[in-house]
Amino acid sequence: MVPDTSKMPVSGRDYPRTWDQFLDWFPDEASCIEYLEGIRWHRGFVCPRCGKSGEAFRGSRGRWICRHCRYQCTVTAGTVFEKTRTPLRSWLAAVWYITNQKQGVTALGLQRVLGLGSYQTAWAMLHRLRRAMIRPGRERLHGMVEVDESFIGRSPPNKVRDTKRKQQLANKREAQRSIIVIAVEIKEPKGFGRIRLKRVTDKSEKAVLPFVLESIEPGSIVRTDGSEAYRKLARHGYRRERTVMLGADDPAHVTMPGVHRVAALIKRWLLGTHQGAVQPKQLDYYLDEYTFRFNRRTSRSRGLLFYRMLEQALVTEPVTYDQIAGKTKHNI
Ligand SMILES: [Zn+2]
């Protein structure tokens, strides 16, 4: 099946409607290659080296050879699937599985469902796909947007009696704690729109202002707390609305319901699906995955998510295992 990407993708024509149809469409590697080619080169082959389009002929083993510069490549070259040793059929099945699970999947779950030989392979596949969850050049949030910071990770202990021990534990947990900034579109009369998330080093202006600039359209109303970090918003074309805490007992969910809700959902997701095992240095990619899921939570068609994720995977630069794990080099 070759998808017709000139129009809005249609279920059963551009992406499988069901798992049965998936099995039907992708019996082997050749069918997967053809499908991915249809998505990547829907306007015809474009040479990744010289940029000429339409001037290629098919070589053996899924290769294309550019008539102009003789460059040879396959549909996976320069994408997250580059040099993979895992069959494309497993990759496609992984994307199907990931996009069909509302809460996401763990490496162990993926390994089991795909029958992969190693946990490491499943883990690295998931991490590569997480990098394809953010669409380049995506639209910024607009309208009424709440912005605030939140902590991810366990809070310092308060039940330990021994002060020295308490301090040690507090330091250890502090090192595992991350600060994230959350932006949530607020809909009238109620409900939330899209979100953006980012891990930041601290709550300073230097850390949070760039996040606002890259995530929110100027002209929007940005609702923040009284923090000095947001004082220059007006200078950048935003309308700032401060939510003033009336007293110490004023709970955050009253003044910032969107941020409060999203922060609680992320924490629950990290503790539930991922059992709290996410390390601070990996957190960015989990936040990308959460954003992907949240912003498409109302999507009626899971199959369309499958299609969108493949589209993004094909324009996402390759990442090596080294980059993901900082360990031994091997292709997955
Ligand atoms: Zn070329």
Boltz pocket constraint, residues with backbone or C-beta under 6 A from the ligand:
constraints:
  - pocket:
      binder: B
      contacts: [[A, 47], [A, 48], [A, 49], [A, 50], [A, 51], [A, 52], [A, 66], [A, 67], [A, 68], [A, 69], [A, 70], [A, 71]]
      max_distance: 6.0
